[in-house]
């Protein structure tokens, strides 16, 4: 999941929680990830590989409820099409650091 960042970090800002669902059908895998955007102002839902009825691989939501509702819709379509939930993970990922610039 790509994470956009800006500004300085505090100790708590160095990490972002990402929820990850892995679905399997035969030898195919679909990965769904949900996490905050880098500036913590919105939720990002990413589906990989590029499987999504709207043709969009990343969707952004202003609130958690909308993001979870969209995930539930995708999960329902997958399960109805014969996919099974292989795993669920909740991980704390370190955000990439923004380059430090200095002025002379």
PAMARNU-93965 format. One record per residue: residue in one letter; x, y, z of N, C-alpha, C, CB in turn; residue number from 1. Coordinates in pm, 1 decimal. Glycine has a CB too. Layout:
PAMARNU-93965
r = A n.x = X n.y = Y n.z = Z ca.x = X ca.y = Y ca.z = Z c.x = X c.y = Y c.z = Z cb.x = X cb.y = Y cb.z = Z k = NUM
...
//
This chain:
PAMARNU-93965
r = X n.x = 84.9 n.y = -116.1 n.z = 0.0 ca.x = 0.0 ca.y = 0.0 ca.z = 0.0 c.x = 89.4 c.y = 122.3 c.z = 0.0 cb.x = -96.6 cb.y = -0.2 cb.z = 121.0 k = 1
r = X n.x = 66.3 n.y = 210.8 n.z = -89.0 ca.x = 142.8 ca.y = 334.2 ca.z = -95.0 c.x = 93.0 c.y = 427.0 c.z = 14.2 cb.x = 131.4 cb.y = 401.1 cb.z = -234.7 k = 2
r = X n.x = 186.8 n.y = 489.7 n.z = 82.2 ca.x = 152.3 ca.y = 580.1 ca.z = 190.2 c.x = 216.1 c.y = 714.4 c.z = 161.6 cb.x = 197.7 cb.y = 524.5 cb.z = 327.5 k = 3
r = X n.x = 135.3 n.y = 818.1 n.z = 148.3 ca.x = 185.1 ca.y = 953.2 ca.z = 123.9 c.x = 207.1 c.y = 1021.0 c.z = 257.6 cb.x = 86.6 cb.y = 1035.2 cb.z = 35.4 k = 4
r = X n.x = 318.6 n.y = 1091.5 n.z = 271.6 ca.x = 347.6 ca.y = 1155.6 ca.z = 399.1 c.x = 393.3 c.y = 1298.1 c.z = 378.6 cb.x = 452.9 cb.y = 1077.6 cb.z = 475.6 k = 5
r = X n.x = 384.3 n.y = 1376.2 n.z = 483.5 ca.x = 438.7 ca.y = 1511.6 ca.z = 482.9 c.x = 459.1 c.y = 1555.1 c.z = 626.6 cb.x = 345.1 cb.y = 1610.7 cb.z = 407.2 k = 6
r = X n.x = 550.1 n.y = 1647.6 n.z = 647.2 ca.x = 571.4 ca.y = 1701.9 ca.z = 780.3 c.x = 663.0 c.y = 1617.2 c.z = 865.8 cb.x = 441.3 cb.y = 1718.0 cb.z = 849.1 k = 7
r = X n.x = 681.4 n.y = 1658.7 n.z = 990.4 ca.x = 770.1 ca.y = 1590.3 ca.z = 1083.7 c.x = 694.4 c.y = 1480.8 c.z = 1156.8 cb.x = 831.1 cb.y = 1689.6 cb.z = 1184.0 k = 8
r = X n.x = 770.0 n.y = 1382.0 n.z = 1207.2 ca.x = 711.9 ca.y = 1269.6 ca.z = 1280.0 c.x = 726.2 c.y = 1287.4 c.z = 1429.8 cb.x = 776.9 cb.y = 1139.2 cb.z = 1236.8 k = 9
r = X n.x = 625.7 n.y = 1245.5 n.z = 1504.4 ca.x = 642.4 ca.y = 1222.5 ca.z = 1646.8 c.x = 660.1 c.y = 1071.7 c.z = 1659.6 cb.x = 518.9 cb.y = 1277.6 cb.z = 1733.1 k = 10
r = X n.x = 687.3 n.y = 1023.2 n.z = 1779.2 ca.x = 709.4 ca.y = 879.2 ca.z = 1798.0 c.x = 588.2 c.y = 798.4 c.z = 1752.7 cb.x = 740.6 cb.y = 848.5 cb.z = 1945.1 k = 11
r = X n.x = 467.5 n.y = 845.2 n.z = 1782.9 ca.x = 346.1 ca.y = 772.7 ca.z = 1746.1 c.x = 313.5 c.y = 783.9 c.z = 1597.3 cb.x = 229.5 cb.y = 823.7 cb.z = 1827.4 k = 12
r = X n.x = 362.5 n.y = 887.1 n.z = 1529.9 ca.x = 332.7 ca.y = 910.3 ca.z = 1389.6 c.x = 417.0 c.y = 823.3 c.z = 1295.7 cb.x = 353.9 cb.y = 1055.7 cb.z = 1357.0 k = 13
r = X n.x = 515.1 n.y = 753.9 n.z = 1348.6 ca.x = 605.3 ca.y = 676.7 ca.z = 1263.4 c.x = 537.7 c.y = 552.8 c.z = 1205.2 cb.x = 728.2 cb.y = 635.6 cb.z = 1342.1 k = 14
r = X n.x = 423.8 n.y = 511.9 n.z = 1260.9 ca.x = 359.8 ca.y = 388.1 ca.z = 1218.1 c.x = 215.7 c.y = 412.6 c.z = 1175.6 cb.x = 364.6 cb.y = 284.5 cb.z = 1329.9 k = 15
r = X n.x = 169.7 n.y = 326.5 n.z = 1087.5 ca.x = 29.9 ca.y = 329.9 ca.z = 1044.5 c.x = -23.6 c.y = 186.7 c.z = 1049.7 cb.x = 15.1 cb.y = 391.6 cb.z = 899.6 k = 16
r = X n.x = -146.8 n.y = 170.7 n.z = 1096.0 ca.x = -210.5 ca.y = 38.9 ca.z = 1104.5 c.x = -270.7 c.y = 6.6 c.z = 968.6 cb.x = -320.2 cb.y = 34.9 cb.z = 1217.0 k = 17
r = X n.x = -241.8 n.y = -113.6 n.z = 917.6 ca.x = -297.4 ca.y = -159.7 ca.z = 790.4 c.x = -366.4 c.y = -293.1 c.z = 815.0 cb.x = -186.2 cb.y = -172.9 cb.z = 680.0 k = 18
r = X n.x = -491.7 n.y = -303.3 n.z = 770.2 ca.x = -566.5 ca.y = -428.4 ca.z = 776.3 c.x = -555.3 c.y = -495.2 c.z = 640.4 cb.x = -716.7 cb.y = -404.5 cb.z = 816.0 k = 19
r = X n.x = -526.4 n.y = -625.3 n.z = 639.0 ca.x = -502.3 ca.y = -695.1 ca.z = 512.4 c.x = -580.0 c.y = -826.7 c.z = 509.7 cb.x = -350.6 cb.y = -721.3 cb.z = 491.9 k = 20
r = X n.x = -664.5 n.y = -842.5 n.z = 407.4 ca.x = -740.0 ca.y = -965.0 ca.z = 384.3 c.x = -685.6 c.y = -1031.9 c.z = 258.9 cb.x = -892.9 cb.y = -936.0 cb.z = 370.6 k = 21
r = X n.x = -661.6 n.y = -1163.2 n.z = 264.8 ca.x = -616.4 ca.y = -1239.1 ca.z = 148.3 c.x = -722.8 c.y = -1341.8 c.z = 113.7 cb.x = -478.8 cb.y = -1308.1 cb.z = 174.9 k = 22
r = X n.x = -771.5 n.y = -1335.4 n.z = -10.3 ca.x = -872.9 ca.y = -1427.6 ca.z = -59.7 c.x = -810.9 c.y = -1520.5 c.z = -163.9 cb.x = -993.1 cb.y = -1350.4 cb.z = -119.7 k = 23
r = X n.x = -853.8 n.y = -1647.7 n.z = -162.0 ca.x = -802.5 ca.y = -1746.5 ca.z = -257.6 c.x = -915.6 c.y = -1813.9 c.z = -332.8 cb.x = -718.0 cb.y = -1851.7 cb.z = -185.8 k = 24
r = X n.x = -887.6 n.y = -1845.1 n.z = -459.7 ca.x = -975.5 ca.y = -1928.9 ca.z = -541.0 c.x = -884.7 c.y = -2001.9 c.z = -638.4 cb.x = -1087.5 cb.y = -1844.3 cb.z = -616.2 k = 25
r = X n.x = -881.8 n.y = -2135.2 n.z = -627.1 ca.x = -789.7 ca.y = -2216.6 ca.z = -706.7 c.x = -647.3 c.y = -2163.7 c.z = -684.9 cb.x = -828.6 cb.y = -2213.6 cb.z = -859.5 k = 26
r = X n.x = -580.2 n.y = -2121.0 n.z = -789.2 ca.x = -442.8 ca.y = -2069.6 ca.z = -773.2 c.x = -438.0 c.y = -1916.8 c.z = -778.4 cb.x = -351.7 cb.y = -2127.7 cb.z = -882.1 k = 27
r = X n.x = -554.1 n.y = -1851.7 n.z = -773.0 ca.x = -561.0 ca.y = -1705.3 ca.z = -779.0 c.x = -567.1 c.y = -1646.2 c.z = -638.1 cb.x = -683.9 cb.y = -1659.9 cb.z = -861.4 k = 28
r = X n.x = -512.2 n.y = -1526.8 n.z = -624.5 ca.x = -512.1 ca.y = -1455.4 ca.z = -496.7 c.x = -559.3 c.y = -1311.9 c.z = -518.3 cb.x = -370.8 cb.y = -1457.4 cb.z = -432.1 k = 29
r = X n.x = -643.0 n.y = -1264.5 n.z = -428.1 ca.x = -682.4 ca.y = -1123.2 ca.z = -425.0 c.x = -647.9 c.y = -1070.7 c.z = -286.5 cb.x = -836.6 cb.y = -1103.7 cb.z = -457.7 k = 30
r = X n.x = -578.8 n.y = -958.5 n.z = -282.5 ca.x = -537.8 ca.y = -895.7 ca.z = -158.4 c.x = -612.3 c.y = -764.1 c.z = -142.6 cb.x = -384.8 cb.y = -873.4 cb.z = -155.1 k = 31
r = X n.x = -677.7 n.y = -744.8 n.z = -28.4 ca.x = -744.8 ca.y = -618.6 ca.z = 3.7 c.x = -675.0 c.y = -557.9 c.z = 124.2 cb.x = -898.0 cb.y = -639.9 cb.z = 31.8 k = 32
r = X n.x = -638.8 n.y = -430.0 n.z = 114.4 ca.x = -573.4 ca.y = -360.3 ca.z = 224.3 c.x = -648.9 c.y = -233.5 c.z = 257.4 cb.x = -427.7 cb.y = -328.2 cb.z = 189.7 k = 33
r = X n.x = -661.4 n.y = -206.5 n.z = 386.2 ca.x = -728.7 ca.y = -86.1 ca.z = 432.9 c.x = -641.0 c.y = -18.0 c.z = 536.1 cb.x = -868.1 cb.y = -118.9 cb.z = 492.0 k = 34
r = X n.x = -614.3 n.y = 109.9 n.z = 515.1 ca.x = -532.8 ca.y = 184.9 ca.z = 609.4 c.x = -557.1 c.y = 333.3 c.z = 593.6 cb.x = -384.9 cb.y = 153.2 cb.z = 590.2 k = 35
r = X n.x = -500.1 n.y = 410.0 n.z = 684.7 ca.x = -509.4 ca.y = 555.4 ca.z = 676.3 c.x = -413.7 c.y = 607.5 c.z = 570.2 cb.x = -479.0 cb.y = 620.2 cb.z = 812.8 k = 36
r = X n.x = -450.1 n.y = 718.4 n.z = 511.9 ca.x = -356.9 ca.y = 785.9 ca.z = 421.9 c.x = -242.8 c.y = 842.2 c.z = 506.6 cb.x = -428.4 cb.y = 899.5 cb.z = 339.3 k = 37
r = X n.x = -137.1 n.y = 883.9 n.z = 442.6 ca.x = -18.5 ca.y = 930.2 ca.z = 513.2 c.x = -40.9 c.y = 1046.4 c.z = 607.2 cb.x = 83.3 cb.y = 967.9 cb.z = 416.2 k = 38
r = X n.x = -137.5 n.y = 1132.1 n.z = 576.1 ca.x = -163.5 ca.y = 1245.7 ca.z = 664.3 c.x = -281.9 c.y = 1220.1 c.z = 758.1 cb.x = -189.6 cb.y = 1370.6 cb.z = 581.4 k = 39
r = X n.x = -327.1 n.y = 1094.5 n.z = 763.1 ca.x = -433.9 ca.y = 1050.4 ca.z = 854.4 c.x = -566.3 c.y = 1124.4 c.z = 836.1 cb.x = -388.4 cb.y = 1067.0 cb.z = 996.3 k = 40
r = X n.x = -593.5 n.y = 1174.1 n.z = 716.9 ca.x = -717.7 ca.y = 1248.1 ca.z = 695.0 c.x = -823.6 c.y = 1165.6 c.z = 624.0 cb.x = -689.9 cb.y = 1372.6 cb.z = 615.5 k = 41
r = X n.x = -786.3 n.y = 1047.5 n.z = 572.9 ca.x = -881.4 ca.y = 965.3 ca.z = 498.5 c.x = -837.9 c.y = 818.9 c.z = 506.9 cb.x = -891.5 cb.y = 1011.9 cb.z = 349.7 k = 42
r = X n.x = -926.1 n.y = 730.6 n.z = 463.7 ca.x = -898.0 ca.y = 587.1 ca.z = 460.6 c.x = -880.3 c.y = 544.2 c.z = 316.6 cb.x = -1011.3 cb.y = 505.4 cb.z = 529.0 k = 43
r = X n.x = -782.1 n.y = 457.5 n.z = 295.2 ca.x = -750.3 ca.y = 410.2 ca.z = 160.5 c.x = -775.6 c.y = 259.7 c.z = 154.0 cb.x = -602.1 cb.y = 443.8 cb.z = 122.3 k = 44
r = X n.x = -855.6 n.y = 216.8 n.z = 56.6 ca.x = -882.0 ca.y = 75.7 ca.z = 32.9 c.x = -818.0 c.y = 37.9 c.z = -99.4 cb.x = -1035.1 cb.y = 45.2 cb.z = 32.7 k = 45
r = X n.x = -726.9 n.y = -59.4 n.z = -94.9 ca.x = -654.5 ca.y = -101.9 ca.z = -214.1 c.x = -686.5 c.y = -247.8 c.z = -240.7 cb.x = -501.3 cb.y = -80.7 cb.z = -197.9 k = 46
r = X n.x = -715.6 n.y = -279.7 n.z = -366.7 ca.x = -742.6 ca.y = -416.6 ca.z = -408.3 c.x = -635.7 c.y = -456.1 c.z = -509.2 cb.x = -886.7 cb.y = -431.2 cb.z = -468.8 k = 47
r = X n.x = -567.0 n.y = -568.0 n.z = -480.7 ca.x = -458.4 ca.y = -614.9 ca.z = -566.1 c.x = -472.2 c.y = -764.8 c.z = -583.9 cb.x = -319.5 cb.y = -578.7 cb.z = -506.3 k = 48
r = X n.x = -471.9 n.y = -820.5 n.z = -701.0 ca.x = -443.1 ca.y = -751.7 ca.z = -825.4 c.x = -558.6 c.y = -661.0 c.z = -865.2 cb.x = -414.1 cb.y = -852.0 cb.z = -936.1 k = 49
r = X n.x = -543.6 n.y = -598.3 n.z = -977.8 ca.x = -642.8 ca.y = -499.1 ca.z = -1020.8 c.x = -776.9 c.y = -566.1 c.z = -1046.8 cb.x = -594.8 cb.y = -425.1 cb.z = -1147.3 k = 50
r = X n.x = -844.3 n.y = -603.7 n.z = -940.1 ca.x = -977.0 ca.y = -662.2 ca.z = -949.0 c.x = -1071.9 c.y = -568.2 c.z = -878.3 cb.x = -981.9 cb.y = -805.9 cb.z = -887.2 k = 51
r = X n.x = -1161.4 n.y = -516.2 n.z = -953.8 ca.x = -1258.9 ca.y = -425.9 ca.z = -895.1 c.x = -1362.3 c.y = -395.1 c.z = -1002.2 cb.x = -1191.4 cb.y = -294.9 cb.z = -840.7 k = 52
r = X n.x = -1489.9 n.y = -413.4 n.z = -973.4 ca.x = -1593.6 ca.y = -389.2 ca.z = -1074.8 c.x = -1594.5 c.y = -246.5 c.z = -1129.6 cb.x = -1728.5 cb.y = -420.1 cb.z = -1016.7 k = 53
r = X n.x = -1543.2 n.y = -150.0 n.z = -1054.6 ca.x = -1542.1 ca.y = -11.8 ca.z = -1102.8 c.x = -1417.5 c.y = 18.8 c.z = -1184.4 cb.x = -1551.6 cb.y = 84.6 cb.z = -986.0 k = 54
r = X n.x = -1323.4 n.y = -75.4 n.z = -1188.5 ca.x = -1200.6 ca.y = -52.6 ca.z = -1263.2 c.x = -1098.5 c.y = 30.5 c.z = -1187.8 cb.x = -1232.2 cb.y = 13.8 cb.z = -1392.5 k = 55
r = X n.x = -1122.6 n.y = 58.7 n.z = -1060.2 ca.x = -1032.6 ca.y = 139.2 ca.z = -978.6 c.x = -961.5 c.y = 46.6 c.z = -880.4 cb.x = -1109.9 cb.y = 252.7 cb.z = -903.6 k = 56
r = X n.x = -830.0 n.y = 59.4 n.z = -866.5 ca.x = -757.1 ca.y = -27.8 ca.z = -774.4 c.x = -740.3 c.y = 33.0 c.z = -635.7 cb.x = -621.5 cb.y = -60.4 cb.z = -831.5 k = 57
r = X n.x = -751.7 n.y = 165.1 n.z = -623.2 ca.x = -740.3 ca.y = 232.5 ca.z = -493.7 c.x = -858.5 c.y = 327.4 c.z = -479.4 cb.x = -603.9 cb.y = 309.7 cb.z = -480.5 k = 58
r = X n.x = -925.8 n.y = 317.8 n.z = -364.9 ca.x = -1037.3 ca.y = 407.5 ca.z = -335.6 c.x = -1008.7 c.y = 477.1 c.z = -203.8 cb.x = -1173.1 cb.y = 330.3 cb.z = -330.0 k = 59
r = X n.x = -1048.9 n.y = 603.4 n.z = -192.8 ca.x = -1025.4 ca.y = 682.1 ca.z = -72.0 c.x = -1160.6 c.y = 722.4 c.z = -12.9 cb.x = -937.8 cb.y = 808.2 cb.z = -102.8 k = 60
r = X n.x = -1170.8 n.y = 709.2 n.z = 120.6 ca.x = -1295.4 ca.y = 738.4 ca.z = 192.0 c.x = -1267.4 c.y = 835.7 c.z = 305.2 cb.x = -1360.2 cb.y = 608.5 cb.z = 246.8 k = 61
r = X n.x = -1362.3 n.y = 922.9 n.z = 332.0 ca.x = -1345.8 ca.y = 1022.2 ca.z = 437.6 c.x = -1367.1 c.y = 964.1 c.z = 576.8 cb.x = -1441.2 cb.y = 1136.4 cb.z = 415.6 k = 62
r = X n.x = -1439.6 n.y = 852.1 n.z = 587.0 ca.x = -1465.8 ca.y = 795.0 ca.z = 719.0 c.x = -1450.0 c.y = 643.1 c.z = 715.5 cb.x = -1607.3 cb.y = 833.1 cb.z = 767.4 k = 63
r = X n.x = -1424.0 n.y = 586.3 n.z = 832.5 ca.x = -1398.7 ca.y = 442.9 ca.z = 844.5 c.x = -1520.6 c.y = 360.0 c.z = 805.7 cb.x = -1356.7 cb.y = 409.0 cb.z = 986.3 k = 64
r = X n.x = -1639.4 n.y = 403.9 n.z = 843.1 ca.x = -1760.6 ca.y = 327.0 ca.z = 814.1 c.x = -1778.0 c.y = 306.3 c.z = 664.1 cb.x = -1883.7 cb.y = 397.5 cb.z = 872.1 k = 65
r = X n.x = -1759.2 n.y = 410.2 n.z = 585.2 ca.x = -1771.9 ca.y = 399.0 ca.z = 439.8 c.x = -1667.3 c.y = 303.2 c.z = 382.6 cb.x = -1758.2 cb.y = 537.1 cb.z = 374.3 k = 66
r = X n.x = -1545.6 n.y = 310.6 n.z = 435.0 ca.x = -1438.5 ca.y = 222.6 ca.z = 387.7 c.x = -1471.1 c.y = 77.1 c.z = 419.4 cb.x = -1303.7 cb.y = 262.2 cb.z = 451.2 k = 67
r = X n.x = -1518.7 n.y = 49.8 n.z = 541.4 ca.x = -1553.7 ca.y = -87.4 ca.z = 578.3 c.x = -1675.8 c.y = -137.3 c.z = 501.2 cb.x = -1580.0 cb.y = -96.3 cb.z = 728.5 k = 68
r = X n.x = -1771.0 n.y = -50.2 n.z = 474.1 ca.x = -1887.3 ca.y = -90.5 ca.z = 394.5 c.x = -1844.9 c.y = -129.6 c.z = 253.3 cb.x = -1991.3 cb.y = 23.0 cb.z = 389.2 k = 69
r = X n.x = -1755.6 n.y = -53.0 n.z = 195.1 ca.x = -1705.6 ca.y = -85.4 ca.z = 60.3 c.x = -1629.0 c.y = -216.6 c.z = 61.6 cb.x = -1615.2 cb.y = 27.7 cb.z = 6.9 k = 70
r = X n.x = -1545.8 n.y = -235.6 n.z = 164.6 ca.x = -1474.7 ca.y = -363.6 ca.z = 175.4 c.x = -1573.0 c.y = -479.4 c.z = 185.5 cb.x = -1381.0 cb.y = -363.2 cb.z = 297.2 k = 71
r = X n.x = -1678.2 n.y = -463.9 n.z = 265.5 ca.x = -1778.4 ca.y = -569.8 ca.z = 280.8 c.x = -1846.5 c.y = -601.5 c.z = 147.9 cb.x = -1883.3 cb.y = -529.0 cb.z = 384.9 k = 72
r = X n.x = -1871.1 n.y = -498.9 n.z = 66.1 ca.x = -1931.0 ca.y = -521.7 ca.z = -66.1 c.x = -1837.9 c.y = -604.6 c.z = -154.1 cb.x = -1963.3 cb.y = -387.4 cb.z = -134.9 k = 73
r = X n.x = -1709.7 n.y = -569.9 n.z = -153.2 ca.x = -1611.2 ca.y = -644.2 ca.z = -233.0 c.x = -1600.6 c.y = -787.5 c.z = -182.3 cb.x = -1472.5 cb.y = -574.9 cb.z = -228.0 k = 74
r = X n.x = -1595.0 n.y = -803.7 n.z = -49.9 ca.x = -1585.2 ca.y = -937.8 ca.z = 8.2 c.x = -1705.9 c.y = -1023.0 c.z = -29.7 cb.x = -1572.7 cb.y = -929.2 cb.z = 160.9 k = 75
r = X n.x = -1825.1 n.y = -965.2 n.z = -26.6 ca.x = -1946.5 ca.y = -1039.8 ca.z = -61.1 c.x = -1940.7 c.y = -1088.3 c.z = -205.8 cb.x = -2071.7 cb.y = -952.3 cb.z = -39.3 k = 76
r = X n.x = -1897.0 n.y = -1003.8 n.z = -296.8 ca.x = -1885.4 ca.y = -1043.0 ca.z = -438.0 c.x = -1783.5 c.y = -1156.1 c.z = -453.2 cb.x = -1844.3 cb.y = -921.2 cb.z = -525.8 k = 77
r = X n.x = -1670.5 n.y = -1144.9 n.z = -384.2 ca.x = -1568.2 ca.y = -1249.3 ca.z = -391.3 c.x = -1621.5 c.y = -1382.4 c.z = -339.3 cb.x = -1444.1 cb.y = -1207.9 cb.z = -311.7 k = 78
r = X n.x = -1682.8 n.y = -1381.7 n.z = -222.5 ca.x = -1735.8 ca.y = -1505.1 ca.z = -163.1 c.x = -1844.2 c.y = -1566.2 c.z = -252.6 cb.x = -1792.8 cb.y = -1476.8 cb.z = -21.8 k = 79
r = X n.x = -1930.6 n.y = -1481.7 n.z = -305.9 ca.x = -2035.1 ca.y = -1531.3 ca.z = -396.5 c.x = -1977.5 c.y = -1594.1 c.z = -522.6 cb.x = -2128.9 cb.y = -1418.2 cb.z = -434.7 k = 80
r = X n.x = -1856.3 n.y = -1549.2 n.z = -562.9 ca.x = -1789.9 ca.y = -1602.4 ca.z = -681.8 c.x = -1696.0 c.y = -1718.3 c.z = -650.5 cb.x = -1713.0 cb.y = -1492.8 cb.z = -750.6 k = 81
r = X n.x = -1702.5 n.y = -1771.7 n.z = -528.1 ca.x = -1624.5 ca.y = -1889.7 ca.z = -494.3 c.x = -1490.6 c.y = -1865.7 c.z = -427.1 cb.x = -1601.6 cb.y = -1965.5 cb.z = -614.6 k = 82
r = X n.x = -1461.7 n.y = -1741.9 n.z = -390.9 ca.x = -1337.6 ca.y = -1711.0 ca.z = -321.1 c.x = -1354.1 c.y = -1743.2 c.z = -173.2 cb.x = -1297.9 cb.y = -1562.3 cb.z = -341.1 k = 83
r = X n.x = -1244.1 n.y = -1776.4 n.z = -105.7 ca.x = -1246.6 ca.y = -1799.4 ca.z = 38.2 c.x = -1143.1 c.y = -1708.5 c.z = 104.6 cb.x = -1218.9 cb.y = -1949.4 cb.z = 71.6 k = 84
r = X n.x = -1172.4 n.y = -1671.0 n.z = 228.8 ca.x = -1078.4 ca.y = -1588.7 ca.z = 305.0 c.x = -966.9 c.y = -1679.2 c.z = 355.1 cb.x = -1149.5 cb.y = -1515.1 cb.z = 424.1 k = 85
r = X n.x = -846.4 n.y = -1657.5 n.z = 305.1 ca.x = -729.8 ca.y = -1737.0 ca.z = 344.2 c.x = -667.4 c.y = -1683.0 c.z = 472.6 cb.x = -625.5 cb.y = -1738.4 cb.z = 231.4 k = 86
r = X n.x = -658.7 n.y = -1548.5 n.z = 483.1 ca.x = -597.2 ca.y = -1491.3 ca.z = 603.5 c.x = -642.3 c.y = -1347.6 c.z = 624.2 cb.x = -443.9 cb.y = -1497.6 cb.z = 594.2 k = 87
r = X n.x = -628.0 n.y = -1303.4 n.z = 748.5 ca.x = -651.7 ca.y = -1164.8 ca.z = 786.3 c.x = -534.9 c.y = -1122.8 c.z = 873.8 cb.x = -789.7 cb.y = -1146.7 cb.z = 860.5 k = 88
r = X n.x = -480.3 n.y = -1005.5 n.z = 848.7 ca.x = -369.9 ca.y = -952.5 ca.z = 927.7 c.x = -399.6 c.y = -808.1 c.z = 966.3 cb.x = -236.6 cb.y = -962.0 cb.z = 849.7 k = 89
r = X n.x = -353.1 n.y = -772.9 n.z = 1082.0 ca.x = -354.4 ca.y = -633.7 ca.z = 1125.5 c.x = -210.6 c.y = -600.7 c.z = 1160.5 cb.x = -453.0 cb.y = -609.2 cb.z = 1248.1 k = 90
r = X n.x = -149.0 n.y = -516.2 n.z = 1079.8 ca.x = -7.1 ca.y = -486.6 ca.z = 1097.8 c.x = 15.6 c.y = -338.4 c.z = 1119.6 cb.x = 72.9 cb.y = -534.2 cb.z = 977.5 k = 91
r = X n.x = 116.8 n.y = -310.9 n.z = 1196.9 ca.x = 163.5 ca.y = -174.7 ca.z = 1216.6 c.x = 285.5 c.y = -158.9 c.z = 1126.9 cb.x = 197.0 cb.y = -144.4 cb.z = 1368.8 k = 92
r = X n.x = 274.7 n.y = -75.4 n.z = 1024.9 ca.x = 383.9 ca.y = -55.8 ca.z = 930.3 c.x = 450.7 c.y = 78.5 c.z = 952.8 cb.x = 333.3 cb.y = -66.2 cb.z = 786.5 k = 93
r = X n.x = 582.7 n.y = 79.4 n.z = 940.8 ca.x = 654.9 ca.y = 205.3 ca.z = 953.1 c.x = 635.1 c.y = 286.5 c.z = 826.6 cb.x = 805.2 cb.y = 181.1 cb.z = 979.8 k = 94
r = X n.x = 602.8 n.y = 411.9 n.z = 843.8 ca.x = 584.7 ca.y = 501.1 ca.z = 729.6 c.x = 720.9 c.y = 534.7 c.z = 670.0 cb.x = 509.3 cb.y = 630.6 cb.z = 771.4 k = 95
r = X n.x = 726.5 n.y = 549.5 n.z = 538.5 ca.x = 853.2 ca.y = 595.0 ca.z = 480.1 c.x = 881.2 c.y = 737.2 c.z = 525.7 cb.x = 849.4 cb.y = 587.1 cb.z = 324.7 k = 96
r = X n.x = 1004.3 n.y = 766.1 n.z = 548.5 ca.x = 1042.4 ca.y = 900.9 ca.z = 592.7 c.x = 1053.3 c.y = 994.6 c.z = 474.7 cb.x = 1175.0 cb.y = 897.8 cb.z = 669.3 k = 97
r = X n.x = 1006.8 n.y = 1115.4 n.z = 495.0 ca.x = 1018.9 ca.y = 1219.7 ca.z = 392.0 c.x = 1164.5 c.y = 1264.3 c.z = 386.1 cb.x = 923.8 cb.y = 1341.9 cb.z = 422.1 k = 98
r = X n.x = 1214.1 n.y = 1296.5 n.z = 267.7 ca.x = 1352.1 ca.y = 1344.7 ca.z = 260.0 c.x = 1368.6 c.y = 1474.6 c.z = 338.5 cb.x = 1393.7 cb.y = 1365.6 cb.z = 113.5 k = 99
r = X n.x = 1480.2 n.y = 1486.9 n.z = 405.2 ca.x = 1510.5 ca.y = 1607.0 ca.z = 483.3 c.x = 1585.4 c.y = 1703.3 c.z = 394.0 cb.x = 1593.6 cb.y = 1573.4 cb.z = 611.3 k = 100
r = X n.x = 1537.4 n.y = 1827.1 n.z = 387.3 ca.x = 1605.0 ca.y = 1928.6 ca.z = 308.8 c.x = 1654.9 c.y = 2036.6 c.z = 402.5 cb.x = 1511.6 cb.y = 1987.7 cb.z = 200.5 k = 101
r = X n.x = 1767.8 n.y = 2090.8 n.z = 369.5 ca.x = 1822.9 ca.y = 2199.6 ca.z = 450.8 c.x = 1842.2 c.y = 2320.8 c.z = 362.4 cb.x = 1957.2 cb.y = 2158.4 cb.z = 518.2 k = 102
r = X n.x = 1828.9 n.y = 2437.5 n.z = 420.1 ca.x = 1850.9 ca.y = 2559.6 ca.z = 343.9 c.x = 1984.5 c.y = 2620.6 c.z = 384.7 cb.x = 1735.0 cb.y = 2660.5 cb.z = 365.7 k = 103
r = X n.x = 2053.5 n.y = 2675.6 n.z = 289.0 ca.x = 2186.8 ca.y = 2734.3 ca.z = 316.3 c.x = 2176.7 c.y = 2881.5 c.z = 340.5 cb.x = 2283.1 cb.y = 2708.5 cb.z = 200.9 k = 104
//
